[in-house]
Amino acid sequence: MNDFENVEKKENEIFSKVLRAGKRTYFFDVRETKAGDYYLTITESKKNISEEGALGFKKFKIYLYKEDFKNFKDIFEETTAFIIKETGEKVISERHRDDFHLQSEENKDGANPTNISNYTNVEFDDI
């Protein structure tokens, strides 16, 4: 499946693309103002489980108007280029590691957390 998808257009949407990125989904929607001009909304949607256990979504939206496109694009490109230059393209956060599932089963020192001998026995009298 392609990471970018076309979605059905909503009433005032002119164009729409979706980027599915792990637990997050990004929506890029071109909409029309009452005056007939176009603007962009970028929405981040992330699955959320409430305290009651109900599944929902947290959504964060920004509105980007044409007069800000060039400055937004310039700063976005400069910032992303800085990040790639400083840290490289490989994702290094723990959740995105290639070996994340293996890492999550072991402590950083390589010890298996299910091995009871790795823990210290503490008595209540010691506290």
C-alpha positions as CSV (number, residue, x, y, z in Angstrom):
1,M,0.0,0.0,0.0
2,N,1.2,3.5,-0.9
3,D,1.9,5.8,2.1
4,F,0.0,8.6,0.3
5,E,-3.6,7.9,-0.5
6,N,-6.4,9.8,-2.1
7,V,-9.5,10.1,0.0
8,E,-13.1,11.0,-0.8
9,K,-13.5,14.7,-1.0
10,K,-15.5,16.4,1.7
11,E,-17.9,19.2,0.9
12,N,-15.5,22.1,0.7
13,E,-12.3,20.1,-0.1
14,I,-10.8,20.6,-3.5
15,F,-7.9,18.1,-3.2
16,S,-6.9,15.7,-0.5
17,K,-3.9,13.4,0.3
18,V,-3.3,11.1,3.2
19,L,0.0,10.0,4.7
20,R,-0.2,7.0,7.0
21,A,2.9,7.0,9.3
22,G,2.7,4.3,12.0
23,K,0.3,5.4,14.7
24,R,-0.2,8.8,13.1
25,T,-2.1,9.8,10.0
26,Y,-1.5,13.1,8.3
27,F,-4.2,14.7,6.1
28,F,-3.3,17.3,3.5
29,D,-6.5,19.0,2.4
30,V,-7.0,21.9,0.0
31,R,-10.1,23.8,0.9
32,E,-11.9,26.8,-0.5
33,T,-12.6,30.1,1.4
34,K,-16.0,31.8,1.0
35,A,-14.2,34.3,-1.3
36,G,-13.2,31.4,-3.6
37,D,-9.5,31.3,-2.7
38,Y,-7.7,28.1,-1.7
39,Y,-5.8,27.2,1.5
40,L,-4.2,24.2,2.9
41,T,-5.1,22.4,6.1
42,I,-2.7,19.8,7.6
43,T,-4.2,17.5,10.2
44,E,-2.4,15.1,12.4
45,S,-4.6,12.3,13.7
46,K,-3.4,9.9,16.4
47,K,-5.3,7.0,18.0
48,N,-6.1,7.6,21.6
49,I,-7.6,5.4,24.3
50,S,-9.5,7.3,27.0
51,E,-9.3,6.5,30.7
52,E,-12.6,4.6,30.3
53,G,-11.0,2.5,27.5
54,A,-12.9,4.0,24.6
55,L,-11.0,4.3,21.3
56,G,-10.9,7.8,19.8
57,F,-8.6,10.1,17.9
58,K,-6.7,13.2,18.9
59,K,-6.5,15.6,16.0
60,F,-4.3,18.7,15.6
61,K,-4.8,21.0,12.7
62,I,-2.9,23.9,11.1
63,Y,-4.2,26.2,8.4
64,L,-1.8,27.5,5.9
65,Y,-2.7,30.3,3.5
66,K,-1.0,31.1,0.2
67,E,0.7,34.3,1.5
68,D,2.6,32.0,3.9
69,F,3.5,29.2,1.6
70,K,7.0,30.4,0.5
71,N,8.2,31.3,4.0
72,F,6.7,28.0,5.4
73,K,8.3,26.0,2.7
74,D,11.7,27.7,3.1
75,I,11.8,27.3,6.9
76,F,10.5,23.7,6.6
77,E,13.2,22.8,4.1
78,E,15.9,24.5,6.2
79,T,14.8,22.8,9.4
80,T,14.5,19.4,7.9
81,A,17.9,19.8,6.1
82,F,19.5,20.7,9.5
83,I,18.0,17.6,11.2
84,I,19.3,15.3,8.4
85,K,22.7,17.0,8.4
86,E,23.1,16.7,12.2
87,T,21.6,13.2,12.7
88,G,21.4,11.5,9.3
89,E,18.4,9.9,7.7
90,K,18.3,6.8,9.9
91,V,15.5,7.0,12.5
92,I,17.1,6.4,15.9
93,S,14.2,6.8,18.3
94,E,13.6,3.6,20.2
95,R,10.1,3.0,18.9
96,H,11.3,3.2,15.3
97,R,14.4,1.1,15.6
98,D,14.7,-1.8,13.2
99,D,15.2,-4.1,16.1
100,F,12.6,-2.5,18.4
101,H,10.8,-5.7,19.2
102,L,14.0,-7.5,20.1
103,Q,15.2,-4.5,22.2
104,S,11.9,-4.2,24.1
105,E,12.4,-7.8,25.4
106,E,15.8,-7.0,26.8
107,N,17.1,-4.4,29.1
108,K,19.8,-2.0,27.7
109,D,22.5,-4.2,29.4
110,G,21.2,-7.2,27.5
111,A,19.6,-8.8,30.5
112,N,16.3,-10.6,30.1
113,P,13.7,-8.9,32.4
114,T,11.9,-12.2,32.9
115,N,14.9,-13.7,34.6
116,I,14.2,-13.3,38.3
117,S,17.9,-13.5,39.2
118,N,18.4,-10.0,37.7
119,Y,16.5,-8.4,40.6
120,T,17.5,-7.6,44.1
121,N,15.4,-9.0,46.9
122,V,14.3,-6.2,49.2
123,E,12.5,-6.8,52.5
124,F,10.1,-4.2,54.0
125,D,12.4,-4.0,57.1
126,D,15.2,-2.7,54.7
127,I,13.1,0.3,53.7
